[in-house]
């Protein structure tokens, strides 16, 4: 087995953070908390466990944030034992090659994608009974037992050739979806969860702040679930703007200045000393797909009184943000994680099933979203391309040679 592993080692994290500006290659060195491991295939740790061989895997911004050691070691999740180790690559489509004696959910030969294990173990994968409230309701990313360490944990991920997982951690891919569509199921599910956290109403003005792959998919899903909205997006690069427009945005701007936002929404712009700016009025819903201090501050100021900001982007770091609009204008600030939903609009509860159906019927077009492909052995080149959006990258995919 080959896999890419991130260890939450405070000394390595601090050392790599300190050296990265003068030595970018430190992230691939023995000093880094990330290492590429070669090991014998581990045995299945229980009768409900499976082994897969990977077909292809996406390069995700979350994985890149870990690789670049952008996070602060004192953020909330860093203290949880269940978050002490990560295998990079969770947007992965694979073939099942071995199943335990008690596996009933899938069988050898099935194509699968990772499902419930993105943010660590849960009650199902640890076979904890009774399950916590969130697992009972199907919200596995919010599991209260993520750090119970009650059983074996998944070994391996998408940035490798295979992994071993509990059967509950994978979702079977329908035969009529291509591998390219399958590898986009997970980010599409995350985009769906982001929109589900605040579904816009007919006539609402919506802003998508950040047009990486998730922001582009949010534009598409807002268009699907409530076509009578006006969708604006902020995109940094022309190829992102073009794709956001194609998938649903009615207006795309590059800078995101207060003047532009006021023009789009009809809000009143106020200017103060020290370059301080604020709007009265603005968007009904803002989806912040970046999650930095400046984007959260602007999102809150660009949202009308009583509106909602959903933060789906994250850099695993402290942010310095002005939360005054939460009080002054009663703007609601929400987070979004995972890809579970609750039977919204009478559709299936599983988000991956819903977005897969939209891919099949053409409501959610995916052609053009995968812009670059690399063999697994060219991982460093794939990462470099994913990091440099001037290459035209939207989704970079690793392909595993049989």
C-alpha positions in Angstrom: 0.0 0.0 0.0 1.1 3.5 -0.8 -0.6 6.4 1.0 0.0 10.1 2.0 -0.3 10.6 5.7 -0.4 13.8 7.8 0.5 13.6 11.5 -0.5 16.3 13.9 3.0 16.7 15.3 3.3 20.1 17.0 7.2 20.3 16.5 6.9 19.4 12.8 4.0 21.7 12.2 5.8 24.7 13.8 9.1 23.9 12.1 7.4 23.5 8.7 5.4 26.7 9.1 8.6 28.6 10.0 10.6 27.3 7.0 8.0 27.2 4.3 8.4 30.8 3.2 12.1 30.4 2.6 12.1 26.8 1.6 8.8 25.8 -0.1 10.0 22.2 -0.6 10.0 21.6 3.2 6.5 20.3 2.8 7.9 17.2 1.0 10.9 16.8 3.4 11.3 14.5 6.5 10.8 17.7 8.6 7.2 17.9 7.4 4.2 16.4 9.2 3.2 14.9 5.8 4.9 11.8 4.5 4.3 9.4 1.7 4.2 5.9 3.2 4.9 2.5 1.6 3.7 -0.4 3.7 2.4 -3.9 3.3 -1.4 -4.2 2.8 -2.8 -4.2 6.3 -5.3 -7.0 7.1 -8.9 -6.2 7.5 -9.3 -5.2 11.1 -12.8 -6.6 11.5 -15.6 -8.6 9.8 -17.4 -5.4 8.6 -14.3 -3.9 6.9 -13.4 -3.6 3.3 -10.3 -3.0 1.1 -10.4 -0.9 -2.1 -8.1 -0.1 -5.0 -8.3 3.6 -6.1 -9.2 4.7 -9.6 -8.8 8.4 -9.3 -8.8 11.1 -6.6 -9.3 14.8 -6.5 -6.9 17.4 -5.0 -9.0 19.2 -2.4 -8.3 22.6 -0.8 -8.7 20.9 2.7 -5.9 18.5 1.8 -3.7 21.3 0.5 -4.2 23.3 3.7 -2.9 20.4 5.7 0.0 19.8 3.3 1.0 23.5 3.5 0.6 23.5 7.3 -1.7 26.5 7.1 -3.5 25.6 10.3 -2.8 26.8 13.9 -2.0 24.1 16.3 -4.3 25.6 19.0 -7.5 25.5 17.0 -10.4 23.6 18.6 -10.2 20.3 16.7 -6.5 20.0 17.2 -7.1 19.0 20.9 -9.4 16.1 19.9 -7.6 12.7 19.7 -9.7 11.7 16.7 -8.0 14.5 14.7 -4.4 13.5 15.4 -3.9 11.9 12.0 -5.2 12.3 8.5 -4.8 10.3 5.2 -4.9 12.9 2.4 -7.3 12.4 -0.4 -11.0 12.1 0.3 -12.5 12.9 -3.1 -11.8 9.4 -4.3 -13.5 6.7 -6.5 -12.3 3.2 -6.0 -13.1 -0.5 -6.6 -13.8 -2.9 -3.7 -11.3 -5.8 -3.9 -12.0 -7.5 -0.5 -14.8 -7.6 2.0 -15.1 -9.0 5.6 -17.4 -11.9 6.4 -20.2 -9.7 7.8 -20.2 -7.0 5.1 -23.7 -6.5 3.7 -23.7 -2.9 2.4 -21.3 -3.5 -0.6 -19.6 -6.4 -2.4 -16.4 -7.1 -4.3 -16.4 -5.3 -7.7 -18.5 -2.3 -6.6 -17.3 1.2 -7.3 -17.4 3.4 -4.2 -16.6 6.9 -3.0 -15.7 7.8 0.6 -18.8 9.0 2.4 -19.1 9.4 6.2 -15.5 9.3 7.2 -14.3 12.7 6.0 -14.1 14.2 9.5 -13.0 11.2 11.4 -14.7 8.1 12.8 -18.3 8.1 13.9 -20.7 5.8 15.7 -21.3 3.6 12.7 -17.6 3.1 11.8 -16.8 2.4 15.5 -19.8 0.2 15.9 -20.9 2.2 19.0 -24.4 1.4 20.2 -26.5 3.3 21.0 -25.4 5.9 18.5 -25.2 9.6 19.4 -28.1 11.8 18.4 -26.3 13.1 15.3 -25.5 9.6 13.9 -29.1 8.5 14.6 -30.3 11.4 12.5 -27.7 10.8 9.8 -25.4 13.7 10.4 -22.2 11.7 10.7 -19.8 14.7 10.3 -21.2 16.0 13.6 -20.8 12.8 15.6 -20.2 13.3 19.3 -18.0 10.2 19.4 -15.4 11.3 16.7 -12.7 11.1 19.3 -13.9 8.1 21.3 -11.2 5.9 19.7 -13.5 3.0 20.3 -12.3 0.9 17.3 -10.0 0.7 14.3 -9.7 3.7 12.1 -9.5 3.9 8.3 -6.0 3.3 6.8 -5.1 5.1 3.6 -6.8 7.6 1.4 -7.1 9.0 -2.1 -3.5 10.2 -2.4 -2.4 6.6 -2.6 -3.3 3.4 -4.3 -5.7 1.9 -1.8 -7.3 2.1 1.6 -9.0 0.0 4.2 -12.3 1.2 5.7 -15.5 0.2 7.5 -18.3 -0.6 5.2 -20.4 2.3 6.5 -17.7 4.8 5.3 -18.3 4.3 1.6 -21.1 5.0 -0.8 -21.8 2.8 -3.9 -21.5 4.6 -7.2 -24.3 3.9 -9.6 -23.2 2.2 -12.8 -24.4 5.0 -15.1 -22.1 7.6 -13.5 -18.6 7.9 -15.0 -15.5 8.0 -12.9 -15.2 11.7 -13.6 -18.7 12.3 -12.2 -18.0 10.0 -9.3 -14.9 11.8 -8.2 -17.0 15.0 -8.1 -19.7 13.5 -5.9 -18.1 14.4 -2.7 -17.4 18.1 -3.4 -20.9 18.4 -5.0 -22.3 16.9 -1.7 -20.4 19.5 0.3 -21.8 22.3 -1.9 -25.3 20.9 -1.4 -24.8 20.9 2.3 -23.6 24.5 2.1 -26.8 25.6 0.3 -29.0 23.5 2.5 -27.8 25.3 5.6 -29.6 28.4 4.2 -31.9 27.7 1.2 -32.6 31.0 -0.5 -36.2 32.0 -1.1 -37.7 33.1 -4.4 -36.5 36.6 -5.3 -33.5 36.5 -2.9 -30.2 38.0 -3.9 -27.4 35.5 -3.2 -23.6 36.0 -3.2 -21.1 33.2 -3.6 -17.7 34.5 -2.3 -14.9 32.5 -3.9 -15.1 30.4 -7.1 -12.9 27.4 -6.5 -14.6 24.1 -7.3 -17.0 24.4 -4.3 -18.1 27.9 -5.0 -18.8 27.0 -8.7 -20.8 24.0 -7.5 -22.7 26.2 -5.0 -23.7 28.5 -7.9 -25.0 25.4 -9.8 -26.9 24.0 -6.8 -28.6 27.4 -5.9 -29.8 27.6 -9.5 -31.2 24.0 -9.2 -33.0 24.3 -5.9 -34.3 27.9 -6.3 -34.1 29.2 -9.9 -35.9 32.4 -9.0 -32.9 33.8 -7.2 -30.3 36.3 -8.4 -26.9 34.8 -8.0 -23.7 36.9 -7.9 -20.3 35.5 -7.5 -16.8 36.8 -6.8 -14.1 35.0 -8.8 -10.4 35.8 -8.9 -9.5 34.3 -12.2 -11.2 34.5 -15.6 -11.6 30.7 -16.0 -13.4 30.5 -12.7 -15.7 33.4 -13.7 -16.5 31.7 -17.0 -17.4 28.4 -15.3 -19.4 30.1 -12.5 -21.5 32.0 -15.2 -22.0 28.8 -17.1 -23.3 26.9 -14.1 -25.6 29.5 -12.7 -24.2 32.9 -11.7 -26.0 35.9 -13.2 -23.2 38.3 -12.4 -19.5 37.6 -11.7 -17.2 40.3 -10.3 -13.4 40.0 -9.7 -12.6 42.4 -6.9 -15.5 42.4 -4.6 -15.4 46.1 -3.7 -18.0 47.8 -1.6 -18.9 50.0 -4.6 -19.6 46.9 -6.7 -21.7 45.2 -4.0 -23.7 48.4 -3.5 -24.4 48.6 -7.2 -25.5 44.9 -7.5 -27.8 45.1 -4.5 -29.0 48.7 -4.3 -27.6 49.0 -0.8 -26.5 52.3 0.7 -22.7 52.6 1.0 -21.2 54.5 4.0 -17.5 55.5 4.2 -15.7 56.3 7.4 -12.2 57.1 8.6 -9.4 54.5 8.3 -10.9 53.2 5.1 -13.8 51.8 7.0 -16.8 50.9 4.8 -20.2 49.5 5.5 -23.5 48.8 3.7 -27.1 49.2 4.8 -28.9 46.6 2.7 -27.2 44.0 0.7 -27.6 40.3 -0.1 -30.1 38.0 1.5 -27.7 35.1 1.7 -23.9 35.0 1.3 -22.0 31.8 1.0 -18.4 32.4 2.1 -16.3 29.7 0.4 -13.0 31.1 1.7 -13.5 31.6 5.4 -10.6 34.1 6.1 -11.0 37.0 8.5 -11.4 39.5 5.7 -14.0 37.5 3.8 -16.1 36.8 7.0 -15.9 40.5 7.8 -17.0 41.5 4.3 -19.6 38.8 4.1 -21.3 40.1 7.3 -21.2 43.7 6.1 -22.5 42.8 2.6 -25.6 41.0 4.1 -28.8 42.8 4.7 -30.4 43.0 8.1 -31.8 39.7 9.1 -29.8 37.9 6.3 -27.5 34.9 6.6 -23.9 34.2 6.0 -22.9 30.6 5.6 -19.1 29.9 6.1 -18.0 26.7 4.2 -14.4 27.6 3.5 -11.8 27.0 6.3 -8.1 27.3 6.6 -7.7 25.6 10.0 -6.5 28.9 11.5 -7.4 31.8 13.8 -9.2 34.6 12.0 -9.6 38.3 13.0 -13.1 39.3 11.9 -15.6 42.1 12.8 -18.7 40.4 14.1 -20.6 43.6 14.8 -23.2 43.0 12.1 -24.3 39.8 14.0 -25.5 42.1 16.7 -26.2 45.4 15.0 -28.1 44.0 12.0 -29.0 40.6 13.4 -27.1 38.8 10.6 -27.0 35.1 11.2 -23.6 33.4 10.9 -23.7 29.6 10.1 -21.1 27.0 9.4 -21.4 24.1 6.9 -19.6 20.8 7.0 -20.1 17.3 5.5 -22.7 16.5 2.9 -25.7 15.1 4.8 -29.2 16.7 4.4 -32.6 15.9 6.0 -35.0 14.9 3.3 -35.1 18.5 2.1 -37.7 19.1 -0.7 -38.9 15.5 -0.3 -35.7 14.2 -1.8 -33.5 11.3 -0.5 -31.8 12.1 2.8 -28.3 11.2 1.5 -26.7 14.2 -0.2 -24.6 12.0 -2.5 -27.6 10.3 -3.9 -29.3 13.7 -4.6 -26.3 15.2 -6.4 -25.7 12.0 -8.3 -29.2 12.1 -9.6 -28.7 15.7 -10.8 -25.6 14.6 -12.6 -27.5 11.8 -14.3 -30.4 14.0 -15.5 -28.1 16.8 -16.6 -29.2 19.3 -14.0 -25.7 19.4 -12.6 -23.3 19.4 -15.5 -19.7 18.4 -14.7 -18.0 18.5 -18.0 -15.0 20.9 -17.9 -14.7 20.9 -14.1 -11.8 18.5 -14.2 -9.1 20.5 -15.9 -5.9 18.5 -15.2 -5.0 14.9 -14.7 -1.8 13.4 -13.3 -0.7 9.8 -12.6 -0.3 9.1 -8.9 3.5 9.1 -9.2 3.4 12.8 -10.2 1.7 13.9 -7.0 4.1 16.9 -6.5 3.3 18.2 -10.0 -0.5 17.7 -9.4 -0.2 19.7 -6.2 1.8 22.5 -7.8 -0.9 22.8 -10.5 -3.7 22.8 -8.0 -2.0 25.6 -6.1 -1.4 27.8 -9.1 -4.7 28.9 -10.4 -3.0 30.7 -13.2 -2.7 27.3 -14.9 -6.5 27.3 -15.4 -7.0 24.7 -12.7 -10.4 24.0 -11.3 -10.2 20.4 -10.3 -7.0 18.5 -10.5 -7.3 14.7 -10.4 -4.8 11.9 -9.6 -5.2 8.7 -11.6 -4.0 5.4 -10.2 -2.3 3.2 -12.8 -3.7 -0.4 -12.5 
